[in-house]
Amino acid sequence: MTSTEPSPDFLPLDRAQALALLGGMIRVRRFEEKCQELYGAGKIRGFLHLYIGEEAIAAGVMPLLDGSDAVVSTYREHGHALLRGVPAGAIMAEMYGRATGCSRGRGGSMHLFDLPRRFYGGNAIVGGGLPLALGLALADLMQGRKRVTACFLGDGAVAEGVFHESMNLAALWKLPVLLLCENNQYAMGTALDRHQSQQNLALKAQSYKMEVERVDGMDVLAVQAAVRRAAEYVRAGGGPWFVELLTYRFRAHSAYDPELYRSKEEVARWKKRDPIALFESLATERGLLGPEDVAALERASDEEIASAISFAEESPLEPVEDLAKDVYAPGTP
């Protein structure tokens, strides 16, 4: 898609918006950094996939969704859940495997879930959220509800058969689904150019006759500009819209990843486009924010995270007698 919209650098931006966008990114970054620290200390176990470097996407997308919209995420979903409104304590307790977690401690890092906020996971299966999102969107379409189902997927999901099946049905049935591809250049440890002959992933979706757009996923204003257009189109009944968000994860794929597939020089180059630093610089140049504002946002995030950790550590584990709960239907022998 070729847009006639003004460059994001020149879009209207006031102080309240600047605080909200920067605050969202800082909340996600600090939360993730603390999770890494707690994982190293053995307090969080299992799998851990960090979102550090990709914060502009979650911070740009979530404010554009209504409370009645649905969100389907991937296994790299802590930032999505946090900015969707899932309490930090409920997320941290889930990471700790405690009964007060948003999935009662049964899902852990990759399976965050919050029904009242219509946050339908965390999904550990690559591309597994796509058919779930299409089902939610189909239900809204059949009921005549003006809602959007936002479905996050990674570039690795494009290699799955379910991607093509889902793109075809979404376009064929004109489903109200907003497809958000977080292209962080690597499917686990495989570089994009080693698993896709066509690296413009938006073109793949466009081949199914749907609206598409590629955007700089490190620029929170560019993300907002593109996703606002897409969400309005989907909500108005235009059908699906696919947004490819070009981003990069600064940390390894997961906590167990030795990260032998990319150079330190490559990571360093991408870190020069840190989304938080980029936006902070822009907001400062426009006279909207100062160093004291950034410090205040960081303090607020640290206080929120400290409270979440206390909540998690004081929360109980699920009792052993509940081990088979929800495994068998009532009355099943």
Secondary structure as the mmCIF struct_conf table of DSSP 4:
data_model
#
loop_
_struct_conf.conf_type_id
_struct_conf.id
_struct_conf.beg_label_comp_id
_struct_conf.beg_label_asym_id
_struct_conf.beg_label_seq_id
_struct_conf.end_label_comp_id
_struct_conf.end_label_asym_id
_struct_conf.end_label_seq_id
BEND BEND1 GLU A 5 GLU A 5
HELX_LH_PP_P HELX_LH_PP_P1 PRO A 6 SER A 7
HELX_RH_3T_P HELX_RH_3T_P1 PRO A 8 PHE A 10
BEND BEND2 LEU A 11 LEU A 11
HELX_RH_AL_P HELX_RH_AL_P1 ARG A 15 GLY A 40
TURN_TY1_P TURN_TY1_P1 ALA A 41 GLY A 42
BEND BEND3 LYS A 43 ILE A 44
BEND BEND4 GLY A 46 GLY A 46
TURN_TY1_P TURN_TY1_P2 ILE A 52 GLY A 53
HELX_RH_AL_P HELX_RH_AL_P2 GLU A 55 VAL A 61
HELX_RH_3T_P HELX_RH_3T_P2 MET A 62 LEU A 64
BEND BEND5 LEU A 65 LEU A 65
TURN_TY1_P TURN_TY1_P3 GLY A 67 SER A 68
BEND BEND6 ASP A 69 ASP A 69
STRN STRN1 ALA A 70 VAL A 72
BEND BEND7 TYR A 75 ARG A 76
HELX_RH_AL_P HELX_RH_AL_P3 HIS A 78 ARG A 84
TURN_TY1_P TURN_TY1_P4 GLY A 85 GLY A 85
HELX_RH_AL_P HELX_RH_AL_P4 ALA A 88 TYR A 96
TURN_TY1_P TURN_TY1_P5 GLY A 97 GLY A 97
TURN_TY1_P TURN_TY1_P6 ALA A 99 THR A 100
BEND BEND8 GLY A 101 GLY A 101
TURN_TY1_P TURN_TY1_P7 CYS A 102 GLY A 105
BEND BEND9 ARG A 106 GLY A 107
HELX_RH_3T_P HELX_RH_3T_P3 GLY A 108 MET A 110
STRN STRN2 ASP A 114 ASP A 114
TURN_TY1_P TURN_TY1_P8 LEU A 115 ARG A 118
STRN STRN3 PHE A 119 PHE A 119
BEND BEND10 ALA A 124 ILE A 125
TURN_TY1_P TURN_TY1_P9 VAL A 126 GLY A 128
HELX_RH_AL_P HELX_RH_AL_P5 GLY A 129 GLN A 143
TURN_TY1_P TURN_TY1_P10 GLY A 144 GLY A 144
STRN STRN4 THR A 149 GLY A 154
HELX_RH_3T_P HELX_RH_3T_P4 ASP A 155 ALA A 159
BEND BEND11 GLU A 160 GLU A 160
HELX_RH_AL_P HELX_RH_AL_P6 GLY A 161 LEU A 172
TURN_TY1_P TURN_TY1_P11 TRP A 173 LYS A 174
STRN STRN5 VAL A 177 ASN A 183
BEND BEND12 GLN A 185 GLN A 185
STRN STRN6 TYR A 186 ALA A 187
TURN_TY1_P TURN_TY1_P12 MET A 188 GLY A 189
STRN STRN7 THR A 190 ALA A 191
HELX_RH_AL_P HELX_RH_AL_P7 LEU A 192 HIS A 195
BEND BEND13 SER A 197 SER A 197
HELX_RH_AL_P HELX_RH_AL_P8 LEU A 201 GLN A 206
TURN_TY1_P TURN_TY1_P13 SER A 207 TYR A 208
BEND BEND14 LYS A 209 LYS A 209
STRN STRN8 GLU A 211 ASP A 216
TURN_TY1_P TURN_TY1_P14 GLY A 217 MET A 218
HELX_RH_AL_P HELX_RH_AL_P9 VAL A 220 ARG A 235
TURN_TY1_P TURN_TY1_P15 ALA A 236 GLY A 237
STRN STRN9 TRP A 241 LEU A 246
BEND BEND15 PHE A 250 ARG A 251
BEND BEND16 HIS A 253 SER A 254
TURN_TY1_P TURN_TY1_P16 ALA A 255 TYR A 256
BEND BEND17 TYR A 261 ARG A 262
HELX_RH_AL_P HELX_RH_AL_P10 LYS A 264 LYS A 271
TURN_TY1_P TURN_TY1_P17 LYS A 272 ARG A 273
HELX_RH_AL_P HELX_RH_AL_P11 PRO A 275 GLU A 285
TURN_TY1_P TURN_TY1_P18 ARG A 286 GLY A 287
BEND BEND18 LEU A 288 LEU A 288
HELX_RH_AL_P HELX_RH_AL_P12 PRO A 291 GLU A 314
BEND BEND19 SER A 315 SER A 315
HELX_LH_PP_P HELX_LH_PP_P2 PRO A 316 PRO A 319
HELX_RH_3T_P HELX_RH_3T_P5 VAL A 320 ASP A 322
TURN_TY1_P TURN_TY1_P19 LEU A 323 VAL A 327
BEND BEND20 TYR A 328 TYR A 328
TURN_TY1_P TURN_TY1_P20 PRO A 330 GLY A 331
#
